[in-house]
Amino acid sequence: MKSTNELAELLPSLSVFIQVVEKGSFSSAGREASLAPSSVSRMIDRLEKRLNVVLFTRSTRSVAITEIGLEIYQQALTVLSATQTLFSRADSFSDTPQGVLRITAPNTLGKILLTPFLPAFLRRYPEINVELSLTDRVTNLTQDAYDLALRVTESPPENMVARALMPIDYVLVCSADYDEALPDFPAALTKHNIFFPDERQFRGAWRFWHNDIMETVTLVPRLMINNSDAMIDAILQGVGIALIPTFIANRYIANGKLHRVLPEWRVENPLPRNTYAITLPNKLLPLKTRVFIDDFMQWIKEEGRV
């Protein structure tokens, strides 16, 4: 049986090994782990020597995992998952929420929802430190050691625990400074500059509902943007009407910077999705994660986001 010290020394190397496998190169793994490629190479060399196996076949342009390397990769995932579970269970027995809470979220969602919420959360739980990573890249919670991920999706990952936070719905808005006469019915939208998200589901015909009455209108966008922050910046200039998510629009509507367009009509959502809090499938969540999810869900309800 290996000594405890030997096993502890292996964990960082196993983590880097997993990064190399999943990123496909030493340099990419190094960027993810904030290590120089030479340091990654040395760690893999030491791991191969310690295990007495060849994990990768290497050339000047690429690395390829060996058959035994693939088997050890699966075992390494199990080891790191078990380690995270161990710490999660230990944290769960504490009566006081504490520790570092690592969260990842999409850029816009994090900016609009998390950053207004976090100051009060930090005041309430002085022993929790938050590390927030905003990225539109889908992260691997096991690999990147995050406690929690916020994701907007139609179908959350089946191998994780997903708690629904709020639906993503859409509303038509214009700037308070918009100087055109607002339309009274959906077909009149064709006379206006229309902005909407750069998603294929928004192209073509839109369906509008007023009670049991449905109208279909095909709209050609003057502007399509794949970032909601940029869309807000554009629409506030007062040159068009935009379709944007309600969780973004509501704050600007409340402060009078945006006005709803066709408020008596409901735009049928062409891209129904939900926002989820995603965690690893541990039976017992750390207290720091539980209180964050509970408080965040309560805050969303109180702010009228759902």
N, C-alpha and C positions, 0 to 999 in steps of 0.2 A: 504494500500500500504506500502511495506517495505521501510525503509529509504535507502538513497544512501549508507550510511556506511555499513548497513547490507548486501546489495547486493554486494558491493565491497569485503567484508570479505568472502563471499561465493565462489567467483571465484577460489581462490587457492584450496579450498576443492573440488569443482566440477572438477577441472583439475586432482587432485589426484584420485578422484572417477572414472573418465574415465580410468585412467591408471590401476586401480585395475581390472576393468571390462575387459579391453583388454589384460592385462598381466596375469590375472588369479590368482594372489596372492598379498598379501601385500608386501612381500619381493621383488618380481619382479618390482612392481610399485615403491617401494622405491629406487631401483637401478636406474630406469629410471629417477626419479625426484631428485636423490641425497639426499634421506631422509632415516632415519632409519625406519625399519618396525614398531617400536613402535610409531613413529611420524605419520606414515600413518594411523595406527589404531586409534590414538587419533583424527586425522582429520575426519576420517569416523564416529567415535562416535559422534563428535560434529555436523557433517552434519546430521546424523540420528536424533539427538536430536532436531536440529533446524527445520528439515522438519517434525518431528514427524512420521517417518516411519522407517521400518526395510529394509535396502538396501541389506544386505547379510545374508545368513544363514552360520554360521561359525562352523568349527570343528577344531580339532588339526592339521588336514592334508590339509584342503582345505576350500575355500570360494565359495559359489554359490549365484549368484544374484537372488533376489526375483522378483516376477512379477511386483510389484510397482517399484523396483529398475531398472528393464529393461526399464520401461516407463520414469523414471527420467533420465536414461542414454541417451535416445534419445533427451530429452529436454536439457540436459547438453551440448550435441554436438552442438545443435542449438545456445545455449547461447554463447559458446566459439567461434563458427564461426562468430556470429554477432559481438562479441567484436573485433575479428581480422579484420573484414571488416571495423569496425569503425576506427581503427587505420590506416588501409590501406588508407581509404579515406582521413583522416586527413593528412597523409604523402603526398598524391598526390597533395595537394594544395600548397605545398612548392615549391618555385622556385629553391631551392638549394637541390640537392640530399644529404640526411643526414640520420642518424640513424644507427641502428644495422641491418645488412643484414645477415640472418642466412641461410646457404646453406648446403645441404647434397649431397654427390656424392659417387659413387663407388671408392674404393681405387686406382685402377690403373688409371682410368679416371681422378681422382682428381690430382694424382701425375704428370701425363704426360701433362695434359692440364691446370688445374686450377692454380697450383703453379707457372708455368712460366708466366701466365697471370696476376695474382693478384698484384704483386708489382707495375706495371705501373698503374693499376686501382686505387690502394690506393693513389698513388701520384696525380692522376688526380682528385680524389674526397676526399679531406682531411677530410670531415665531415661524411664519411661513415666508419663504423667499420664492419669488416667481421668476422663472426664466422663460420668456415668451419668444418663440421663433415664428415670424410671419413669412410664409412662403406659399406660393401656389403649387409647389411640387407636393405630390402625395408622399408622405413619409411613412416609413416602416417603424411602428412603435417599438417592436422588439429590438430591432437593429439599432435604432437611434436613441433608445432608452428614454422615450417620452412617457410621462404619466397619463397624458390626455391629448387627444387631437379633436379639434372642431373641423367638421367637414360638411360641405353642401353636396348632396348626392341624391340620386333616385333610389339607390340600393346600397345600404351600408355593408361593409365586409361581413361575411357570415362567420368568420373565425374570431370576431371581436364582439365586445358588448357595446351596443349602440343605444343611446338614450335620445329620443327625439326632443329637440329644444323648441323649434318653431318651423312652420312651413315658409317656403320662399314664394311669395306672391308678388304680383306686379301691378303698378298703377301708372296712369297717364298724368304727366305734370308739365307745367311750364313755369318760367320765371315770373315773379311778381312784376317784372319790368317788361313782360312780353307785350308788344304794342299792336298785335293783330287781334281782331275780334275772335273770341273763342268759338269753336264749333258747337252747334246745338244738337247734332246727331252724328253718328260715326262716319257716314259717307262724306261729310264735310271735311274730314281729316285729310283727304287727298289734296286740299288746297293749301296745306301747311307743310313746313319743313318738319319731317319726322326723323327722330333719332331713336335707335333701339340697339339692344345688345348684339354683338357679333356672334350669334348662335344660329345654326341652320333652322332650328325650330321656330324662330321669329320671322323667317323669310316667307313671303307669300301672303295668304289670306289670314286675317285676324277675325275672331268671332266676338261680338259684343252682345251682352245680355241686359235687358231691362225687364224685370219680372219674367214673363214667359215669352217675351219678344226677343228674337235673335236676328242680328244683322251681321253680314259678312262683308268685310272691306279688305281689298288688296292694297297694301301700302308699299311704296318704293322709298327706301330710306335716303335721306340726304346725308346722313352720317351714321356709321356703325362703329362702335367702340367695344373692345373686349375688356374694358376696365371701368367699373362703376364710378370710381373716384374721378376719372377723366370725364365720364359722362356728366357728372354733377357740375364740374367746372365748365363744360360746354353749355349746358342748359341754362346755367345762371347768367349767361351772356344775353339771354332774351331773344334768341333767333330761331327757336323751334319748340316743338313739343316732343317729350321723351317718354319712353316706357322704361321704368326703373323699378328695382325691388322695393317693396313697401318698407322693409326695415331700414332702408337708406332714406327713402323719401319722407317718412313720417316726421323726422326731426326738422327737416327744412320746411315742411308744411306747417308744423307747430309754431315755428318762429317767423312765419310769414314770407320766407324767401321763395317758396314754391307754392303754386296753386294747383289744385286738382283740375283736370280737364275731363269733361263728360262725367261728373261725379255720380250721376244717376244711372250710369251704365257700368257694367262689370266686364272687364276684358277677360276672356277665357284664357287661363294660363296655358301657354303652349309647351311649357317646360316645368311640370310639377316636380318639385324637389323639397327636401327637408334639410334643416340644419341638425346635425347630430353631435353629441359628445361621445367620442369613441375611446374606449379603454380596453386594456388587455383582459382576456377572459379569466381573471383571477376571481376566486370565490369571495375573497375578502379584500375590498379596496382599502388603500391607506386612508386614514382619517382626513389627511390634507386634501385628497382628491374628492372624497365624499362631500366635504363641506363646500368645496369650490363648486361642484356640480349643483348641489342643492341651492346655494346662495345665488348662483348665476341664473338658474331657472326661475327663481323667485323674482330676481331683478328684471328679467325679461318680461315677466307677467306685469309687474308693477309699472314698467316703462311703456306698456301697451304695445310691445313688439309682436305679440301674438293675439 
